[in-house]
């Protein structure tokens, strides 16, 4: 019976045949399950015989399996392949970048968790999984308790189980998770940025993952200094700046190389750079907390901006013991100022030139919880904290309202503030010190500060023996002109001030306090006032003293003087004195003030009087000589005024001629060619046409012949050549060839190369020159005076009688052509 005659067939699986063979390929072929088409009746076809010949002879009793099992296996295998396909589509295209994103996200999460104290995590563990540290991942006791109480006494899942469920859910929905994941942006080496490169983005070249922070080449308050800054986008607050003491212009560049970050000016001079790193830089990342990080190829941190704070810290950032914040000079000048906020092992302190003026523990809003040594300060969503014992103990805390963004900043005025930003509004939550007069420079050097009774704002004045200085200097100065405040200590001053006769002390008044007294210790106990004065007089670093009467203690003010404080409510036991330098001539041996005439004036006055008398005598003698030699009559031949004025000739003024020279040049004022507001104008005879003469001298290179003979030895050929070439270029016949006024000025100043006159465009000067010469010669020969001085534009060139010659005297406009 043939295979085509089979009408009813059944799929009958055969048993797996296990053969012992040394050939693995043969073994694989003999362990397959063979499926054959078998008829209910025996078949003797070739096909049946070939297939059946592979089956060994089995007993008559055979076990038949249901086909659904094989279908389920095929379906499971297909689903497994489909899952792998989906997983590869989700991960493979940019798996390295996504892996870096996950690592960066884990770093941020770890940094955020470190900001919370240990007892908070213990509370979370107690609430979610109280037996977390005693089970192996599954809690049979917790599961049994949940089953018996129907979850009334808590669930049975452990933290480990919850994390496992979360991970499995992430695996099954990996493609959805990664499609919606906002990747952080990286910058790789060989990258440069400047304000001009990213001017359309206001200098911004890098954002954090969710756009909370940005890195930019930024100029605060739109001034000319540019800095590399990390900025909180919503509040536009600068939280870190790189080159704060080395600002660049808008053409300065930030360069990212395998060696790190560098900032250079327009000439390529490096103004700021990161220190030498342990490995090559692979990428630059800005985290969602505002931390600028340099990563190596293994995503390890090589350098972080959080480790180098400027004047601000944010949530997730630590300020360890020994580190400090330094203020900026102003809001638009980020240069380092004189104020510091530093962390000691016991407190947070504000200093001005190493003089403390505020401590966190003394503030009314601060709570001291323990006496453990402080390790670092941090702010988080709930307040400001000083932590000890690896972050497990809160030493000092300032509790504030909960918020998602908070910064602590030392501002330009020396105030330490904590502010939050929410809903587009900035709220100042904490400030220290509260008393504005406690700021060292609230009223300038030696200014007297008093708190206003209503607003609490500082009110500035001067002590009794002082007056206000200029607005540029600020503060107050001694009223007496022979007193001056000492300068910063150096070796020269130390020698000069060691003489007690040149040093005095001015009393600043009663009830006066100084900002650093409460934070400093006296240099001597149990001494009288004169000893305290002597200690300060012999030390050039000492600028003033405060003497406490009750304890006979001596306090000194060194290196820098700040503002004084007038306490209206507290009775002060201090007497303050400021050291002043006294001029040596201001006091005599008895100590009484006297006024001496300056020695310099005694020397200069006689010499000055002698020279004045000599000058007056010379002028009188000169006048007498002039009166004897000739009578001063202006416009007359015997006038000596012209010669006298030539003696005082000033270069650049028009050339002056005396009456005799003019009479000869005009042939005794023979031909009058016009008249004006300054008098009659006469024709000069026997002179050459100067423009043509200048052109000829230019062609021959004989420029000095054009200069006035009186300038001989005072001008060079190059100087005359410059003027002649510029003048010839300006009278080109074609207007297009003439230089503009700006070009002419540039050639005169030397910023533009000199132009070369084109002779072919100056030939008209030869024509005008010949006519000018011929007219002069004819007039001198015929003595004619009836001529037309100026040829009118529409006048006829022939007279009525045909005998009168008409000569044209061309004006400068007609020579140079229209402009």
URJO-V17046 format. One record per helix or strand. SS is the DSSP state (h for helix, s for strand). FROM is the first residue (numbers start at 0). LEN is the number of residues. Records with the same first field share a line. If there is no record, write none. Layout:
# URJO-V17046
SS->FROM-LEN  FROM-LEN
This chain:
# URJO-V17046
h->2-3  23-7  45-7  66-25  94-20  117-11  139-9  158-14  173-6  198-3  219-3  304-3  359-3  435-3  490-7  499-3  516-3  528-9  583-3  598-31  640-7  658-7  689-11  703-3  708-3  716-14  734-3  740-9  758-3  763-19  811-5
s->9-4  34-4  185-2  190-4  203-4  212-6  225-7  236-5  247-1  252-5  259-5  269-4  282-4  291-4  300-4  311-3  317-3  323-5  335-8  347-5  354-5  366-2  375-5  382-6  392-7  405-5  415-7  424-8  446-5  457-5  465-3  475-3  482-3  502-8  511-3  523-1  541-7  552-6  563-3  573-9  586-1  592-1  671-5  678-4
